[in-house]
């Protein structure tokens, strides 16, 4: 009966039946094709030689495995930002020593264009690797003759000395090319040092700013001394550009007779003599700042039109040893808590949130930069956490919930600044809560010119002109990879009001 009904339906309306059968057939064909493609991709995902050898292949987010395998458009143009950091601090980190035997960074069969001496442009395919590392994961090439091993450049990339690491990440830069805001370029080494009882601290900046190198520019050494509950003291010395020495290949800088130099062991030597503004009291400092191993932030550069902002932290956790002398007496530091970062960019109209703290074995860094063209929106925050083994986790809270109940008297007016703040984030199974508590606060009017963390000679024209520096305590509650950590410590924080 069913077959008879089906046949009569087909013969009664043959064109409709043919159309339905055609659609059904196409649907089955597409399903078979998709299943075949899925099986092929699964097979390729399991293939060790997809890019190189090894058990696991790590690729940039968003790369299509099928397109990469066939060398298509998606496989032509990709890179891994801060690849050396990923190699050293993530994949080859001591944290994973029991799981990871060897790591080999590779770029395979990448399309490049070679320009010959006579101007001819030729497409070529190139592969880049560290020969010793590739051999370690079983992906070394079969040699017909000669040798294939790391050269000096390979060794420096994979295992640089501490001094080389400082110069690579902490060198100076030149302003962008033809932009209207070149005179607002500023770049600086920044250090802070905290006394053992956390009641006194010094901020030290070596600043280069202006229309470098052919316009009007110069350098400044700026030191501010702070004591809880007391007014800060500001010491400075400025020189024209011809008395400044800096380099785009190393981290050393000389501003007049003051200098920051990277020593052979990777530590920083800081020497300066500056004069107190308004009083003429001299201050002399001679410090050795020693970054704690693995406690560093690799850095990033943001570019958007005329806006540029770069930032790296070679010493998220560090110690300072030496002397700081003023008023006829010297304060001696012996492995005191310290911090070092490096900033560069166009700063007109730019604000930021920033903080760095030590809490037991944890080092915490958070912040965001707010370009001048983003007044209606807020850039995302980042929170970067390290411990004794290096990088732990990166979180992205939406905002800092400040409690602006602390009141400062500055410039003849009352200014409300944070008494506390909270950041929270959840990343899959990982969670973070950071609580900030202010013990001391100062505010500087950016409309007055040079400010603590570096500024060119031009006023910054900010909607929130008060630059607020906070010193206080931090409490970190964190769960990463199933391990819950609670730690408390001290830190410095910055914001605008």
C-alpha positions in Angstrom: 0.0 0.0 0.0 2.8 2.4 0.9 4.7 1.8 -2.4 1.5 2.2 -4.3 0.7 5.5 -2.7 4.3 6.7 -3.3 4.2 5.7 -7.0 0.8 7.4 -7.6 2.2 10.6 -5.9 5.2 10.6 -8.2 3.1 10.0 -11.4 0.5 12.5 -10.4 3.0 15.4 -9.9 6.3 14.3 -11.5 8.0 17.7 -11.6 7.5 18.3 -7.9 8.7 14.8 -7.1 11.8 15.3 -9.2 12.6 18.6 -7.4 12.3 17.0 -4.0 14.5 14.0 -5.0 17.1 16.4 -6.4 17.1 18.4 -3.1 17.4 15.3 -1.0 20.3 14.0 -3.1 22.2 17.3 -2.8 21.7 17.3 0.9 23.1 13.8 1.2 26.1 14.8 -1.0 26.9 17.9 1.1 26.7 15.8 4.3 29.1 13.2 2.9 31.5 15.9 1.8 31.4 17.7 5.2 32.0 14.4 7.0 35.0 13.7 4.7 36.5 17.1 5.3 36.0 16.8 9.1 37.8 13.5 9.1 40.7 14.9 7.0 41.1 17.9 9.4 41.0 15.6 12.4 43.7 13.4 10.8 45.8 16.5 10.1 45.4 17.8 13.6 46.9 14.6 14.8 49.8 14.7 12.4 53.1 15.6 14.1 54.6 17.1 11.0 51.9 19.6 10.4 54.5 22.4 10.8 57.3 20.6 12.5 58.0 17.7 14.8 56.9 17.1 18.4 53.7 16.0 20.1 52.0 19.5 20.3 52.0 22.3 17.7 51.2 25.8 19.0 49.9 28.3 16.5 48.6 31.9 16.6 44.9 32.2 17.6 42.6 32.1 14.5 44.9 30.2 12.1 42.9 27.7 10.0 44.7 24.3 10.1 43.4 23.3 6.7 44.5 26.5 5.0 47.9 26.4 6.8 48.4 22.8 5.7 47.8 23.6 2.0 49.9 26.8 2.2 46.9 29.0 1.4 46.3 32.7 2.2 45.8 32.1 5.9 49.2 30.4 6.1 51.1 33.2 4.4 51.0 36.1 6.8 51.1 35.3 10.5 53.4 36.0 13.4 53.6 35.4 17.1 54.0 38.7 19.0 56.7 38.4 21.7 57.7 35.0 20.4 60.7 34.8 22.6 58.6 35.5 25.7 56.2 32.7 24.6 59.2 30.4 24.0 61.0 31.1 27.3 58.2 32.0 29.8 55.3 29.9 28.6 56.4 26.8 26.7 60.0 26.3 28.0 59.2 27.6 31.4 60.6 25.8 34.5 56.9 25.5 35.5 56.3 22.9 32.8 59.7 21.1 33.1 58.0 17.8 34.1 55.7 17.9 31.1 57.8 19.5 28.3 61.0 17.9 27.1 61.9 20.2 24.3 60.4 23.2 22.5 61.2 24.3 18.9 60.0 27.6 17.4 59.5 27.4 13.6 58.1 29.3 10.7 57.5 26.8 7.8 57.3 27.5 4.1 56.5 31.2 4.5 56.0 33.3 1.4 58.5 36.2 1.2 59.6 38.6 -1.6 63.3 39.0 -2.4 64.4 42.2 -4.2 67.6 41.7 -6.2 70.3 44.3 -6.8 68.8 45.3 -10.1 65.3 45.9 -8.5 63.7 42.6 -9.6 61.2 41.2 -7.1 61.1 37.5 -6.7 58.7 35.4 -4.6 60.5 32.8 -2.5 59.5 30.3 0.1 61.4 30.4 3.4 61.6 28.4 6.6 63.0 29.7 9.8 64.0 27.6 12.8 66.5 27.1 15.6 68.5 24.1 14.4 69.4 22.7 17.8 65.8 23.1 19.0 64.3 21.4 15.9 66.7 18.5 16.4 65.5 18.3 20.0 61.9 17.6 19.0 62.9 15.2 16.2 62.3 17.6 13.4 65.8 18.3 12.2 66.5 18.0 8.5 68.4 15.1 6.9 71.9 16.5 6.0 73.5 15.5 2.8 76.7 17.4 3.7 77.9 20.3 6.0 76.4 21.1 9.4 73.1 22.6 10.6 73.4 24.0 14.1 72.7 27.2 16.1 74.8 30.2 15.3 75.5 33.2 17.5 72.2 34.9 16.6 70.2 31.8 17.3 71.9 31.4 20.7 71.2 35.0 21.6 67.5 34.6 20.7 67.0 31.4 22.5 69.2 31.9 25.5 70.4 35.5 25.8 72.5 36.7 28.8 70.8 38.9 31.3 72.5 42.0 30.0 71.4 41.1 26.4 67.8 40.7 27.6 67.9 44.1 29.2 69.2 45.8 26.1 66.7 44.0 23.8 63.6 45.0 25.8 64.7 48.2 27.4 66.4 50.2 24.6 65.2 53.6 23.5 63.2 54.6 20.4 62.8 57.5 18.0 59.5 59.4 17.5 57.2 58.5 14.7 57.9 60.0 11.3 55.7 62.8 10.0 53.2 63.5 12.8 52.0 66.8 14.0 52.5 65.8 17.7 56.3 65.0 17.5 57.1 67.6 20.1 55.0 65.8 22.7 57.1 62.6 22.4 58.4 61.4 25.7 60.4 58.4 26.8 61.8 57.4 30.1 63.3 54.9 32.4 61.3 54.8 35.7 62.4 53.3 39.0 60.8 53.3 42.4 62.4 52.2 45.7 60.5 51.5 49.0 62.0 51.6 52.5 61.9 48.5 54.6 59.1 49.9 56.8 57.1 51.0 53.7 56.8 54.6 55.0 59.3 56.3 52.6 59.8 55.9 48.9 61.5 57.5 46.0 60.4 57.8 42.4 63.3 58.2 39.9 62.8 59.1 36.2 65.3 59.6 33.4 63.3 61.4 30.7 64.1 62.2 27.1 61.5 64.3 25.3 60.6 66.6 22.4 61.1 66.6 18.7 64.0 64.2 18.5 66.6 64.3 16.9 66.4 67.4 14.7 64.0 69.6 16.6 63.9 71.1 20.0 64.4 68.3 22.6 66.3 67.5 25.8 66.6 65.3 28.9 65.6 65.6 32.5 66.4 63.6 35.6 63.5 63.8 38.1 63.4 62.4 41.6 60.6 62.8 44.1 60.8 61.8 47.7 57.7 60.7 49.6 57.0 60.0 53.2 53.7 58.8 54.5 51.6 61.7 55.7 54.1 64.4 54.5 54.4 66.6 51.5 56.5 65.2 48.7 59.8 66.8 47.7 60.8 67.2 44.0 64.4 67.3 42.7 65.3 67.7 39.1 68.0 68.5 36.6 67.5 69.3 32.9 69.9 69.5 29.9 69.6 70.2 26.2 69.6 67.5 23.6 73.4 67.8 22.9 74.1 66.6 26.5 71.9 63.5 26.2 73.2 60.1 25.0 70.7 57.3 24.3 70.6 54.4 21.8 67.9 52.5 19.9 70.0 49.3 20.4 70.8 49.4 24.1 69.2 50.5 27.4 71.9 52.9 28.6 71.1 56.6 28.8 73.2 59.6 29.9 71.6 62.9 30.8 74.3 65.4 31.6 76.4 63.7 34.4 73.5 61.4 35.4 73.2 57.9 33.9 71.5 54.6 33.8 73.7 51.7 32.7 73.1 48.0 32.3 76.0 46.1 33.9 77.4 42.8 32.7 75.3 40.8 35.2 72.0 42.4 33.9 71.6 44.8 36.9 71.1 48.6 36.5 73.6 51.2 37.8 71.8 54.5 38.5 73.8 57.6 39.3 72.5 61.2 39.5 72.8 64.5 41.2 69.7 66.7 41.2 68.6 69.9 42.9 65.4 70.4 44.9 63.0 72.7 43.1 62.3 75.9 45.0 65.0 75.3 47.7 68.2 74.4 45.9 69.0 71.4 48.2 71.1 68.8 46.4 70.3 65.1 46.2 72.8 62.5 45.2 71.9 58.8 44.5 74.0 55.8 43.7 72.0 52.7 43.3 72.2 49.2 41.9 68.8 47.9 40.9 68.6 44.1 40.5 65.5 42.6 38.7 64.3 39.3 40.2 64.6 36.4 37.7 61.6 35.7 35.6 59.6 38.7 37.0 59.2 40.7 33.8 56.6 41.9 31.4 57.7 41.6 27.7 56.1 44.8 26.6 53.8 46.1 24.0 53.4 49.0 21.6 50.0 50.6 20.7 49.7 52.5 17.4 46.7 54.5 16.1 47.2 57.4 13.7 49.4 59.9 15.5 49.1 58.1 18.8 51.8 55.7 19.9 52.4 54.2 23.3 55.0 51.6 24.3 55.7 50.0 27.6 57.9 47.2 29.0 58.8 46.1 32.5 62.2 44.5 32.9 61.9 44.6 36.7 58.4 43.9 37.9 60.0 42.7 41.1 63.5 44.0 41.9 65.8 45.0 44.7 67.8 48.2 45.2 71.1 48.5 47.0 73.0 51.8 47.5 72.6 55.3 48.9 70.4 58.3 48.5 71.8 61.4 50.1 70.2 64.8 50.9 70.0 67.3 53.7 73.5 66.2 54.9 72.5 62.6 55.5 72.3 59.4 53.5 69.7 56.7 53.5 71.2 53.3 52.9 69.2 50.7 50.9 70.2 47.0 51.2 68.1 44.8 48.9 65.2 47.2 49.3 62.0 46.5 47.3 62.2 48.2 43.9 60.6 48.3 40.5 61.6 49.3 37.0 59.8 50.0 33.8 60.3 51.9 30.5 57.7 54.0 28.6 57.7 55.7 25.3 55.2 57.4 23.0 53.1 60.5 22.1 51.6 61.7 25.3 49.4 64.7 24.5 45.9 63.9 25.7 46.8 60.5 27.0 45.9 59.1 30.4 46.3 55.7 32.0 45.5 53.4 34.9 48.6 51.6 36.3 49.7 49.6 39.2 52.4 47.3 40.3 52.6 45.3 43.5 54.6 42.6 45.4 52.6 40.1 47.4 54.7 37.3 48.7 56.1 35.4 45.7 53.6 37.1 43.4 54.3 40.1 41.2 51.2 41.9 39.9 51.0 44.4 37.1 47.8 46.0 35.9 46.9 48.9 33.6 45.5 50.4 30.4 46.4 53.4 28.2 43.6 55.7 27.2 44.3 57.5 23.9 43.1 61.0 23.3 40.6 59.9 20.6 38.8 57.4 23.0 37.1 59.7 25.5 33.7 58.1 25.0 35.1 54.5 25.5 37.5 52.8 27.8 40.4 50.6 26.7 40.4 47.2 28.3 42.4 46.5 31.4 45.0 43.8 31.8 46.2 42.2 34.9 49.5 40.3 34.6 50.7 37.9 37.3 54.1 36.3 37.9 55.7 34.1 40.6 59.1 32.7 41.2 58.8 30.5 38.1 57.7 33.4 35.8 54.5 34.1 34.1 51.4 32.7 35.8 48.3 34.2 34.2 46.8 37.1 32.3 43.3 38.5 33.2 41.2 41.2 31.6 38.9 42.9 34.2 36.3 45.3 32.7 37.0 48.1 35.2 38.4 49.1 38.5 35.6 49.9 41.0 37.2 52.8 42.9 35.9 54.2 46.2 36.8 57.9 45.9 36.2 58.7 49.6 39.7 60.0 50.3 40.1 63.8 50.1 43.3 65.7 49.2 43.9 69.5 49.4 45.8 70.4 46.3 46.1 73.8 44.5 43.7 75.4 47.0 40.9 73.0 46.3 39.6 69.6 47.6 40.1 66.6 45.3 38.5 63.2 45.9 40.8 60.3 45.1 40.6 56.6 45.6 40.6 55.2 49.2 40.3 51.7 47.8 39.5 49.8 44.6 38.5 46.3 43.4 39.1 44.4 40.1 37.6 41.0 39.3 37.7 38.7 36.4 36.8 35.1 35.4 38.6 33.2 32.6 37.1 29.8 32.3 38.0 28.0 35.5 40.5 30.7 36.5 39.4 33.6 38.8 40.9 36.7 40.1 40.0 39.4 42.7 42.4 42.2 43.4 41.7 44.7 46.3 43.6 47.9 46.6 43.9 50.0 49.8 45.4 53.5 49.8 47.8 54.5 52.6 49.2 57.6 50.9 48.1 59.8 48.0 49.5 62.8 46.0 48.1 64.6 43.0 49.8 66.7 40.4 48.1 69.2 38.0 49.3 68.1 34.5 48.4 71.6 33.2 51.5 72.8 35.0 53.9 71.0 32.6 56.3 68.2 33.5 54.9 65.6 35.8 56.4 62.6 37.6 56.2 59.8 35.1 57.5 61.8 32.1 56.1 64.6 30.0 57.2 66.8 27.2 57.2 70.5 27.3 53.6 70.8 25.9 50.6 70.8 28.2 48.6 67.6 28.0 45.1 69.1 27.6 43.4 66.4 29.6 39.7 66.1 30.4 40.8 64.7 33.8 43.9 66.9 34.5 44.9 65.6 38.0 47.5 62.9 37.9 47.0 60.8 41.1 49.8 58.6 42.6 48.8 56.2 45.3 50.9 54.0 47.7 49.3 51.3 49.7 48.4 47.6 50.1 47.1 44.9 47.9 45.2 41.7 48.5 45.1 39.1 45.7 42.7 36.2 45.7 43.3 34.0 42.7 42.5 30.5 41.4 44.7 29.3 38.5 44.8 25.8 37.1 42.8 24.6 40.2 45.2 26.1 42.8 43.8 28.8 45.0 46.2 31.5 46.2 45.6 34.4 48.7 48.5 36.9 49.1 48.9 40.4 50.5 51.6 42.9 49.9 52.4 46.6 49.0 52.4 48.5 45.7 52.1 51.7 43.8 49.1 52.8 41.7 48.3 55.6 39.4 45.1 57.1 38.0 43.6 60.4 36.9 40.9 62.7 38.3 
